[in-house]
Structures are given as structure tokens and as C-alpha cells.
Amino acid sequence: MKKKITSLYIHIPFCRHLCDYCDFTKMFYLPLYVKDYIKHLVKQIYNLKERKYKTIYIGGGTPTSLSPSLLEELLKALYIHKGKNTEFTIEVNPETMTKKKLLIMKKYGVNRVSLGVQTFDADLLKIINRFHSKRQVVYWINQFNKEGIKNINIDLIYGLPTQTLEKFKKDLLLATKLNITHISSYSLTVSKGTRFYNMKVKEVADDISREYYDLLYKVLKSNGFKRYEISNFAKNKNWSRHNLNYWNGGEYTGLGLGSHGYEEGVRYQNSTNIQEYLKGHYIVKQEKLTKKEKIEEYIMLGLRKENGLNKESFKREFREEIHCIFKNSLPDCIQNNLLCETKYSLKATYEGKMLLDQILIKMFLDL
Amino acid sequence: MFDQKRIRNFSIIAHIDHGKSTLADRILELTGSVDKREMKDQLLDSMDLERERGITIKLNAVTLKYHHTDGKDYTFNLIDTPGHVDFTYEVSRSLAACEGALLVVDATQGVEAQTLANVYLAVDNDLEIIPVINKVDLPSADSHHVREEIESRIGISCDKAIDVSAKTGLNVDKVLAQIVETIPAPSGDINAPLKALIFDSNYDSYRGVVINIRLKEGSVKVGDIIHLCAAEKDYQVTELGVRTPKEEKRDILYAGEVGYLCAQIKDIKDVHPGETITLRDNPTKTPLPGYRHINPMVYCGLYPVDSKKYQDLKEALEKLCLNDSSLVFEPETSQALGFGFRCGFLGLLHMDVVQERLEREYKIDLILTAPSVIYKVNMTSGATVFIDNPSKLPDPTLIKSIEEPYIKANIMTPKEYVGPIMELCQEKRGIYLDLEYFDETRMILNYEIPLSEIVYNFFDKLKSYSKGYASFDYELSDYRVSNLAKMDILLNGIPIDALSLIVYKPTAYNRGNAITRKLKEVIPRQQFEVPVQAAINGKVIARTDIKAVRKDVLAKCYGGDISRKRKLLEKQKEGKKRMKKVGSVEVPQEAFMSLLAIDDDE
């Protein structure tokens, strides 16, 4: 029996500015392509088999770089697939946001926004080539709230060049005072192909990254933001249901340049080449997962969650006890206080979450 | 019709890269022994590894037909020699099977120490030597200069020297003609009692040991009962033949000929190069001179990374031993590494080759401990013990003195590098013997150096001190008392037997520091802090700490990151497989050998 696909991801690769650290599929906003691109997306959206999704997520790039009319075209198409309780998220860049776009979002049922704030520190913003200001961010957060879009995430980054723990703490304290429900925070990763990589910017050492993280966790916790995934914190359980679907190993449809999808046990990627995409050559890579790979992903994702993974679900999914599969690594990690278990769940401890990659390698060796 | 006068037995002497194998290939081609189509480049070097490294490790002999300008057919036996300092004895034995040798010298490089050492071996064996100046097609070739060098430095006349290009085939025909004219035909009474020289052997699962022989006197036929003079064993000959290079069976071989012999010999350890074969019922009274039983010079521990592969490793070593009489091994247990073997090698290259073959042909991931020489330990009780594993050194209170092997090193270098090389030799505790001019530009340095210092990063340093121009040759000289002690390496407070080494006390502090620093570099950080200490007699002389990992987790993991991340972890997992858990610390397999590549002054 085919599983129902409950999540839909739409990628808008266009940006008015390219950020130095971003390694998502992205390109300058070229009007020549944008119109055509939206046309393709809209067609694909109409052709989707599922009627209603539990979550829809428009990410980028910069979705708000679209003109109001193109944005409307896209949202209108998606609206058909929105159910009553659908979580409908769009990533917002304060710089390209307008009142008009906000009203369009509201009209088509967007109920969650994610703002790529990264930092409020003016000097740091300059370093990462971002052109918004603290004031703009605060303004838009208020606007969204006023229009009833109250489920708001902001992204914060740590480990930037010249950033200090003090500066990061200031960002965190400011963020927690805002009228938002969710904070995601990541250490700077310098990936190949980014401007930072070419500038030979170094990631901070792991012990420093750890100090940032400890600070992050402490400040957010004491301000009511509870961690539910390694890098994600929410007030009053306003979790990102779309992202939780990833971490639960759920399937999803991905549309748009460079986006990934996972359907019927197959992970696929859409073309990253805009010309190819506009010829209708969407999916370029496909990979059917073996059972072993599925197990690997299941633990890799599941252990990122605060409460880890459910042992019963694991057993149902793979028809084997998790303890029988990870014979050596589980007792070892539990003994070393990296993992802990309750009757139903297996989860990484605080320390374990910090060293999750090491745990995973150990566990993979058992497979 | 057997005609001794129409046989020429010769080998080719050359420095690495001077073109020995290419010349051999051309000779094979010109004599029609090998179809051009079936020519693999450099046919004589048949092991992959040899071809990759451009060196010959296993000897080969091939019998060729040559139609000379006098209208007669001649039989050429080309006997190949290994070109490395680890195999000097083997070289001398294969040269003993010849009457002549081609001395191949690169016209762009000139004579090298290695060449010199092998030429002297040839001269010792009374061989007629034909100088062949190779690579004359290259723009930087200077044949005239090289000829002068050969005449003045080696003392061989270059009247008959030939300029060739083995690559293009230029003048290779002249070399063939010269072989007939210059190299004497073998002599030896075909009616005398059999005297055949073993110069090589290999193992074949159907026929047992296949021995390569040169008959010096008498004859041997299928069915004969032969007697190995040194091993004192008898066997019945089941097969005789020559290689052209395809095997051609013969019923009988006569004095002067080169061929192979099978006699259902099961153990290659009975068959040593230099050994004499005679007939049981009509034995020679005087076995051939020059036979030596050669012993391994360096030992190291060989352990499977995956302890389940112990049996596989054992079988692989047994198989390698079938073809390699100089490789020895015996089981050994290490607290750190579990079950493995202590293996003895002729030298570092030999060790490298064995390691690579085990990993490549038998697919066994290995941990090698740093190689050790054999120490002679004189006990206070008056007894003497030989130690090939540093961790087995007896308690210092029971030791009166420790002796270590010295070698006589012969280093040829352009004179501008003499200073740095002398410095290197001093640093390596070398004892200066003499320094002589080889020609206007080059000098030969003679030193006595402890073998353990040669094992420890000598080659690489010699290379860098001389920008690669120095060449090096050595032979074992004798054992001498040295101021030595065992240095223990402790990881997380636990001494790791596989990392123990015997060091020269006066420089132990530097060595200890260098080793602990190196280990800090090669051992990945663990989830806890790991102190690395070096200690002598329980006293810590150096320490560094490997800091604990504090954070190792992917920041973002969403839709697009999942496959990428899984694959990344898989890759890291493969790396982890090559690590060995020593106590509570994960140590990569290279860590053990990395100790060799340390510069004490760094």
C-alpha cells in the first residue's frame, strides 16, 4: 500500500543578494527566468496527485524576491492543496518584504513565516553581505502578528568571523523578546562554492562552537524556548511540523530547482540547472534506499529530536528490535551517557546531541 | 644438438630508472621471443607492484634464440636481477650464474652508487662487462662524459661501449651482436658430476617449488635423484625446462645452460639462492662457493585491523612465504593489537612490498608496528638473548649491555651535498670511515651507522638533504654495544606495547617529544582527553594531550541534506574501520608506522 505523502516543499532559487555563507541552490533574480519558472511550478503543482498536504513549505533562495503578482500566482496554485489544518510556511527576507506581499500571503492562507535574520548586529550583517536592519526585522514581525500570522520563526547564526559570545548573547536576548514562536540557530558552516569558502573563512573550532551552543541552549531555555531538535527551539510546542516530517523519516514531494524529494522509498533531486529545469527536465538524480540506508537515515534523523526515536515505531518499520541491530554501539553509547532510553524511546543526551556524528558512525559500524 | 659454445649467459646491471627493463623488453622483441602484440610493457617485471614502482623484486630468467651475423644461432640466457639494496645477496647469486653483464647507464644521469655496488659484484664474479649508454635520444644525454666516468671511476674500458635508446630501439641490435662477441661462452665439463647453482625459485601449487638453475658442470635429467648440498635434502626431478619466456620442457639440461627444475619440493625454505644442486648417486665433492644463509635484518609486528582476519592473514603470509624464502614470520600477541605476527624482512623495501601485497592482493587491512632491528642483549647472568620486538626487552636491572647491528654505508653524492649528508650521518650516530672523490663532481662517503638509525627516517632525509641526488648502498657490518633503553609510549596512562621502541638514551628526550607530538597529530580527537606520554624506566620524559571533541554534529539537517549527510557518515565510517581500539583509544593504523617519519628536531 502506498503511503500518503503529507508534505510539499517548493524551492524559489532567486535572490536579490547572494549571502556569503549560503549553499542552497540559488541565483540572481533574473526576470527572464522567473516568470517562466513560476509557470513551470504552477503547472507541476496543478498536476500533484495529493489533494491536501499537512504541511507546505516555500523555501529559497528568497521566496519574497518574487514580485507580488508572481507570488500570488504561486500561492494561488498551492492554495488548492491546503487543508484546514495545513501548516503553510514561507521563508521571508525582511529586505524584499512588502505590505502587498504580506496581504497576498494572508489571503492564500500562509500561517507560518520564517525570517532569515541571522544576526541583529549591524557589523556582522555587513560581513555576511545582508542588507536588512534590526528595525526592519522588528517591523515585519509586528506586521505579521497584526495580520494574524503569528507562528514566526527566526534563524540565528553563530560562529561568524568577528562574532563573540557577547554579541551572540545580545542577539539571543533580543530574539527572545520578540513576538515570535520559534528560533532555529546554526553554527556557520563553510561549504564549497560559497563566497566564504573562497575567502578561506574558517569555521570556529568545535570547543568554541560548543560554547556558543551551550549559551544558545541556556538563554533560550530560560526564556521559554524549548529545544525539540538539535538546532530548533519553540515556544508552546509551536514546532515546525514540516521539518518534523523530515526528522520522522517521512516522505515529501519536492518541486523547484535543486530541491529534494522522497517518495515511495526513493530520494530524488531536481535539476540545479535552470535552463534544463525550464525544459521540463526536472528530476535528475534518483536513489532507491536499501533497508540498511533507511535504518541509517532513521537513526540519523530521529536522534536529532529532543525525545529521540520511538523504539516501537522502529520495530514496526524495520521488523527488528533496535537493540538487535545495534548490538555493540547501543550499550556502549548508553554506558558512556551519550544515549539514554526509556521504555519506548531512545534519545541522545545533551552531550550525545553534541557528539551525534560520532555516535552515528559508531552505530553505522553495527550495520 | 647441444653446443656449449653457442650459449651466452648474461644479466643487466642498472640503477633504478636507467632503463633496464625497457632494454630487456627490446631484446625480447628483437629476438622474436615475444610478439609485439603480446608485449606488456616491461615483461620481465611481472608483478604489478614491480611495474608500478619500476623495480624488479622477483628474479626472472629467460632463454632467447639469437641469429648472429656469422649465420649461426645462439642461445641467450638473460637473467634479471633485483635492483635494490635489500637484495644484494640475491643479486650476487644471479650474477654468479652469468659470464657477462650489460652495464646500463643513463646518459643523462651517469653512474650511481647502486650501479657501482652491483658492478663490483659483477667484477667479483669475473663477469665480462659491456657498457651500454642508454637514453642517448634525450637532449640532455652526454654519452662522452658517461663513458669517461665509467672508464675512470669503475675502471672498465669503454672501447666496446654502445650508445642506445632502449625506448626507440636504437642500436639494440648492436648490443646483441656484442654479447656474442664479447661475453665468453660458458665452460664446464658436461661429463663431470652435476653442479648447478640455484639463483631463484618460485612456488607453483601443482609442481611444488620451481627452481631456476644455472648448470655449472655435468648434466641433469628428468628422473634423477638430486641432492641439495646445504639443505642436505634429496628429491627426484619431475620436470626440467627453459623459459622462452613460455615454458618449454626438456628431458635433460647440460653444463652452461640455464633453466628450471621441479622436484615436488614442498617447502621453499629448503631452497636458498646460492645453494648447489648435485646428484645423490654421483655427487660433486666441491659445492659452489659463495653460499650464505641470509637472515632478515628488520622485524615488525603485523596485525589485522579486524581481528577476525587473523586466520586470513596467516594464510596470506604462508602463501607469500611459498615464493619468498627470505620472509619469515611467527605468531605474536600484543596487549594493544591482539593476535598477529612478528615478521622478518631483508630491509624496508622488502617490508613495504610484503605489506602492499597483503593489502592489495589479499585485501587485509594491516597495522604494522614500527620496524625494529635485532638487538643482542647481554644479561647480567652471562646469557645472551636476541630481541626483535622492543616490548620484549628484559627488565633493565637484568641487563648488562645491549648491542645493536651496524651497517657499512656507502653514499655517493654530488660534492655540494657532502656537508649536509655528513651532518645527517653524525646525527644518525654514524662513525666516519672515509671520503673519496668519485669524479670531479661526486664523492663517496663511507660511514658506519647503526641499522636502527637507517630504519628511522634515513632514506627520506638523505633524499631531501641531497635534493634526491645521493644514492645509498649498505651491508651489515657488526654488532656493537650502545647506550640504549626501551621507551614506552602511554596512551591515556596505559603503556601500549606495540608502540614501544628501543632508543639511544642521549637523544631519547628529543625522540620522546617528537613521538608524542606526532601521535597527537595522527590520533583523532576522542570523546575524552587523551594524554600521550613517553617514558623510560617508568619515568615520563615527554607529554602532550589530545583534547576531547566537544561538538561534532551537523548543524542543519533538512530535506536536501539527508542523503548527503548519510553518505558523509558512511565515508567516515570506512575511515573508522581502519582504526584499532587500543585500550579506550581509537588509533588509526598509520599511527604505528608514523613514528618512523618523525624528525626529532621538528
Interface residues (C-beta under 8 A of the other chain):
Chain A: Y9 F24 Y186 S187 T189 D206 D207 S209 R210 Y213 I230 S231 N243 Y246 W247 Y252 G254 G258 S259 H260 G261 Y262 R267 Q269 E287 E293 E296 E297 M300 L301 R304 N336 L338 K353 M354 L355 L356 D357 Q358 L360 I361 K362 F364 L365
Chain B: Q527 K547 V549 R550 K551 D552 V553 L554 A555 K556 C557 Y558 G559 G560 I562 S563 K565 R566 L569 E570 Q572 K573 K576 K577
